């Protein structure tokens, strides 16, 4: 049986998941905000990669609460169909129009400000 080596991404992905689990119900954050909180401000794309892979985990990661810096649902294609992400957000009272969070600033949760 081959032994799988842990990659440096494993730890980063785990840290992304831990922060994502802390996003409050009905709030959203951005890939970049998570990256900045983790001390990797230029790693927003890697946060996206981590969230794209979270469906393989046994624990629930609320990846639907993470959008791009303009409030766009850029990760929606990773939720099975094109409306699942929007529906999950709507279930939490987050209004989306044309794939964009309507009250982005009011709903925005910044882990740098909220977690200390």
N, C-alpha and C positions, 0 to 999 in steps of 0.2 A: 504494500500500500504506500503510495507516494505521500510524503509529508508536504503540506501546503505552507509555503513561507508567507508570513504576514508582510504585506506591503506597507509603506509609509502612509498610503491612503486609508488603510483600515482604521487607524487611530483618528485621522481627520474625519472620516465618514461617521465614526461613532460619536465624536464630539458634535458634529452637525446634527445628528439624530437627537442627542441629549438636549441641545438648545431648542430644536424644533418642537420637542415634546412640551416645552415650557410656554409656548405661544398660547395665550389665553383664548378660550372659546370666543368666537365672534370678532377676533382681531386678526390682523395680518402683519407680515413683515416681508423684507426683501432678501434675496440671495446675498446681496452686498452687506446688509446689516448683520447677517449671521457671520459672514466672512470677517467683517471688522471686529465683531465681538470675540471671535476666535483668534484675533491677532494676525489675520491673513487677509488684509483689506483688498488685495488684488485677486482673491480666489473665489469670487462670486460664481464663476463658471463651475469650479470644483464643488461648490455647495449644491449647484444644480445637478451635477453628476451623482453626488451622494443621494440626493432626494429621488432621482430617477431610479436608483437601485434599492430604495427602501422597501419596496413591495415584497422583497424576498425575506424580510425579517418577520419574526413571529410577533413582536410587539407592534402596536399601532403608532405610526409616525404621521402626524397631521400635516403632511406635505402640501395639502391643498391650501394651507394658510400662508404659503410662501410664493410671492409674485416678484416681478421685476421692479426696478426702481421707479418706474412710472405707473405702477399698479396694474400692469398687464398680466393676464394669465398665460404667460409664455410656456408653462409646463403642462398645459391642459391635455396635450396629446398623449401624455404618459399615464392617463387615468382611465384607459379603456375605451372611452369614446369622447367626443368633443364637448359634451355637456356635463360630464360627471363632476369636474372640478367646480364649475359654476354652481351646480346643484348642492354640492357639499357646503360651499360658502353660503348659499341662500338659506340652507337649513340652519345656519348659525346667525342669520340676520344680516349678512354682508350682501349689499346690493351690487350687482355687476351689470353693466351695460356695454355692449360691443366689446366683450372680453376685457373690460377695465373696471377696477374697483371704483365705485362712485364716490364714496367718502374716504378716499385713500388716506389723507392726513389724519382724519379723526379716528380711523380704524388702525392706523399704523402703530405697531409695537416695536420699540427699539430695545433690543437686549442690552445694549451698552448703558442705556438710561435706566432700564427696569431691573436688571440683575446686578447685584453688587456683592 
